[in-house]
Amino acid sequence: AQCSNTNNSSHVRADNHIFSGQSFGQSIVANASCFDGNVFTEFSFSAQGSSPTKFDLKIYEGQSASGTPRYTQTNISFPPPNRGTKLSVELIGGTGDRTFVSGKTYTFILTGRGGNLIAHVSNNATPGQAYLKTGFDREKDLLFEVGVAKCGNIPNRNKVNGDNHIFSGQSFGQSILIDTTSACYAGSRFTSFSFSGQGSSPTKFDLKIYEGETVSGTPKYTQTGITFPPPNRGGTLSVELTGGTGDLSFYIGQVYTFVLTGKGGNVIVHLSNDVTDGQAYLKTGFDSGKDLLFVVGTN
């Protein structure tokens, strides 16, 4: 499968002259062979024009340009692309969640707030489609590229055994180090926590975030009554960090621990050997040789 389209020299005509108030974009299928990671970090496209431009960007789950976006970043300024160049935006400083799940479809939409440009378009060469002003065109793609980072430990096929069958009243979790050099923890607030598991029953959990590698004392943040569908033979379960009590901010160089305590049902959480700067917490203690299969969303 073709993952991006920035090096395609076969430009075609389309309704691609974008003025202030108009939108364009691209849907993608986040297949693992192309997008080896779990956090979007950058969106790039090819264009031409003589004026500087300003855009707002939104990322939607699914092939859609409406509804509630997963992520929003406003007032993005680009220099004049002149006769043709790649324009890139780093996905940092917006609101929402930049994490993604392998196999799902996502759409990147840019809406003009000043200036104008001609977005370069080719015949369709990827599993997604271009969005031009009012709708998707299944015969077209932007000349685009999506940057990703592999954060946490999803996907990881090297699963290992451990004391990982979690029942009601039992806890599991993961500690993380906020690395100064990683694109994984851009921004200043936690937005989501995801883990991989399997099981046939729906589950309910309470979540707490602690500062430091600990599961005791006063948590920074608490969110209760979180329900998950059955992950069946294996799936990613995600919780949006909203509606709880406490503080979701984080600081570079600090360690934080995410702990989930069962309130109904049971699940087998997936583990790997230790590959991150943190460690898994399983029922009664940390295991320095294990990690959850997890990812933390930030903004």
Long-range contacts (C-beta under 8 A, 24 or more apart in sequence): 1-29, 1-31, 1-33, 1-34, 1-126, 1-127, 2-34, 2-125, 2-126, 3-33, 3-34, 3-35, 3-126, 3-146, 4-34, 4-126, 4-144, 4-145, 4-146, 5-122, 5-125, 5-126, 5-141, 5-142, 5-143, 5-144, 5-145, 6-44, 6-45, 6-46, 6-86, 6-143, 6-144, 6-145, 7-143, 8-122, 8-125, 8-141, 8-143, 10-122, 10-123, 11-120, 11-121, 11-122, 11-143, 12-121, 12-122, 12-123, 12-140, 13-121, 14-121, 14-130, 14-132, 14-137, 14-140, 15-132, 15-133, 16-118, 16-119, 16-120, 16-121, 16-132, 17-116, 17-117, 17-118, 18-110, 18-112, 18-116, 18-117, 18-118, 18-119, 18-133, 19-112, 19-116, 20-112, 20-113, 20-114, 20-115, 20-116, 21-111, 21-112, 22-111, 22-112, 22-133, 23-65, 23-109, 23-110, 23-111, 23-112, 23-131, 23-133, 24-109, 24-110, 24-119, 24-130, 24-131, 24-132, 24-133, 24-142, 25-65, 25-107, 25-108, 25-109, 25-110, 25-130, 25-131, 25-142, 26-107, 26-108, 26-128, 26-129, 26-130, 26-131, 26-141, 26-142, 26-144, 27-63, 27-105, 27-106, 27-107, 27-108, 27-128, 27-129, 27-131, 27-136, 28-105, 28-106, 28-107, 28-108, 28-126, 28-127, 28-128, 28-146, 29-103, 29-104, 29-105, 29-126, 29-127, 29-128, 30-100, 30-101, 30-102, 30-103, 30-104, 30-105, 30-106, 31-102, 31-103, 31-127, 32-102, 32-103, 32-155, 35-100, 35-102, 35-146, 35-148, 36-148, 36-150, 37-148, 37-149, 37-150, 37-151, 38-99, 38-100, 38-101, 38-102, 38-148, 38-149, 38-150, 38-151, 38-152, 38-154, 38-155, 38-194, 38-295, 39-98, 39-99, 39-100, 39-148, 39-149, 39-150, 39-151, 39-183, 39-184, 39-295, 39-297, 40-71, 40-91, 40-98, 40-99, 40-100, 40-106, 40-146, 40-147, 40-148, 41-90, 41-91, 41-98, 41-147, 41-148, 41-149, 41-183, 41-186, 42-88, 42-89, 42-90, 42-91, 42-145, 42-146, 42-147, 43-88, 43-89, 43-91, 43-108, 43-144, 43-145, 43-146, 43-147, 44-86, 44-87, 44-88, 44-89, 44-144, 44-145, 44-146, 44-147, 45-86, 45-87, 45-110, 45-119, 45-120, 45-142, 45-143, 45-144, 45-145, 46-81, 46-84, 46-85, 46-86, 46-87, 46-119, 46-120, 46-142, 46-143, 46-144, 47-81, 47-84, 47-85, 47-87, 47-117, 47-118, 47-119, 47-120, 48-81, 48-82, 48-83, 48-84, 48-85, 48-117, 48-118, 48-120, 49-80, 49-81, 49-82, 49-115, 49-116, 49-117, 49-118, 50-80, 50-82, 51-80, 51-115, 51-116, 51-117, 52-77, 52-78, 52-79, 52-80, 52-114, 52-115, 53-77, 53-78, 53-80, 53-112, 53-114, 53-115, 53-116, 53-117, 54-78, 54-112, 54-113, 54-114, 54-115, 55-89, 55-110, 55-111, 55-112, 55-113, 56-110, 56-111, 56-113, 57-89, 57-91, 57-94, 57-108, 57-109, 57-110, 57-111, 58-108, 58-109, 58-111, 59-96, 59-98, 59-106, 59-107, 59-108, 59-109, 60-106, 60-107, 60-109, 61-104, 61-105, 61-106, 62-104, 62-105, 62-106, 62-107, 63-105, 63-107, 63-128, 63-129, 63-136, 64-107, 65-107, 65-109, 65-131, 65-136, 69-96, 69-109, 70-96, 70-97, 70-98, 70-106, 71-95, 71-96, 71-97, 71-98, 71-299, 72-96, 74-113, 75-113, 76-110, 78-117, 81-117, 84-120, 86-145, 91-186, 92-186, 92-187, 93-186, 93-187, 94-299, 95-299, 96-191, 96-299, 97-191, 97-192, 97-240, 97-297, 97-299, 98-186, 98-297, 98-298, 98-299, 99-151, 99-191, 99-192, 99-194, 99-238, 99-295, 99-297, 100-148, 101-194, 101-236, 101-238, 102-155, 107-131, 108-144, 108-146, 119-143, 149-182, 149-183, 149-184, 151-182, 151-183, 151-184, 151-185, 151-295, 151-296, 152-176, 152-184, 152-194, 152-276, 152-293, 152-294, 152-295, 152-296, 153-272, 153-275, 153-276, 153-291, 153-292, 153-293, 153-294, 153-295, 154-194, 154-195, 154-196, 154-236, 154-293, 154-294, 154-295, 155-196, 155-293, 156-272, 156-275, 156-293, 158-272, 158-273, 159-270, 159-271, 159-272, 159-293, 160-271, 160-272, 160-273, 160-290, 161-271, 162-271, 162-280, 162-282, 162-287, 162-290, 163-282, 163-283, 164-268, 164-269, 164-270, 164-271, 164-282, 165-266, 165-267, 165-268, 166-260, 166-262, 166-266, 166-267, 166-268, 166-269, 166-283, 167-262, 167-266, 168-262, 168-263, 168-264, 168-265, 168-266, 169-261, 169-262, 170-261, 170-262, 170-283, 171-215, 171-259, 171-260, 171-261, 171-262, 171-281, 171-283, 172-259, 172-260, 172-269, 172-280, 172-281, 172-282, 172-283, 172-292, 173-215, 173-257, 173-258, 173-259, 173-260, 173-280, 173-281, 173-292, 174-257, 174-258, 174-278, 174-279, 174-280, 174-281, 174-291, 174-292, 174-294, 175-213, 175-255, 175-256, 175-257, 175-258, 175-278, 175-279, 175-281, 175-286, 176-255, 176-256, 176-257, 176-258, 176-276, 176-277, 176-278, 176-296, 177-253, 177-254, 177-255, 177-276, 177-277, 177-278, 178-250, 178-251, 178-252, 178-253, 178-254, 178-255, 178-256, 179-252, 179-277, 180-252, 180-253, 184-296, 184-298, 185-250, 185-252, 185-296, 185-298, 186-298, 186-299, 187-298, 187-299, 188-249, 188-250, 188-251, 188-298, 188-299, 189-248, 189-249, 189-250, 189-298, 189-299, 190-221, 190-241, 190-248, 190-249, 190-250, 190-256, 190-296, 190-297, 190-298, 191-240, 191-241, 191-248, 191-297, 191-298, 191-299, 192-238, 192-239, 192-240, 192-241, 192-296, 192-297, 193-238, 193-239, 193-241, 193-258, 193-294, 193-295, 193-296, 193-297, 194-236, 194-237, 194-238, 194-239, 194-294, 194-295, 194-296, 194-297, 195-236, 195-237, 195-260, 195-269, 195-270, 195-292, 195-293, 195-294, 196-231, 196-234, 196-235, 196-236, 196-237, 196-269, 196-270, 196-292, 196-293, 196-294, 197-231, 197-234, 197-235, 197-237, 197-267, 197-268, 197-269, 197-270, 198-231, 198-232, 198-233, 198-234, 198-235, 198-267, 198-268, 198-270, 199-230, 199-231, 199-232, 199-265, 199-266, 199-267, 199-268, 200-230, 200-232, 201-230, 201-265, 201-266, 201-267, 202-227, 202-228, 202-229, 202-230, 202-264, 202-265, 203-227, 203-228, 203-230, 203-262, 203-264, 203-265, 203-266, 203-267, 204-228, 204-262, 204-263, 204-264, 204-265, 205-239, 205-260, 205-261, 205-262, 205-263, 206-260, 206-261, 206-263, 207-239, 207-241, 207-244, 207-258, 207-259, 207-260, 207-261, 208-258, 208-259, 208-261, 209-246, 209-248, 209-256, 209-257, 209-258, 209-259, 210-256, 210-257, 210-259, 211-254, 211-255, 211-256, 212-254, 212-255, 212-256, 212-257, 213-255, 213-257, 213-278, 213-279, 213-286, 214-257, 215-257, 215-259, 215-281, 219-246, 220-246, 220-247, 220-248, 220-256, 221-245, 221-246, 221-247, 221-248, 222-246, 224-263, 225-263, 226-260, 228-267, 231-267, 234-270, 237-267, 241-297, 250-298, 257-281, 258-294, 258-296, 269-293
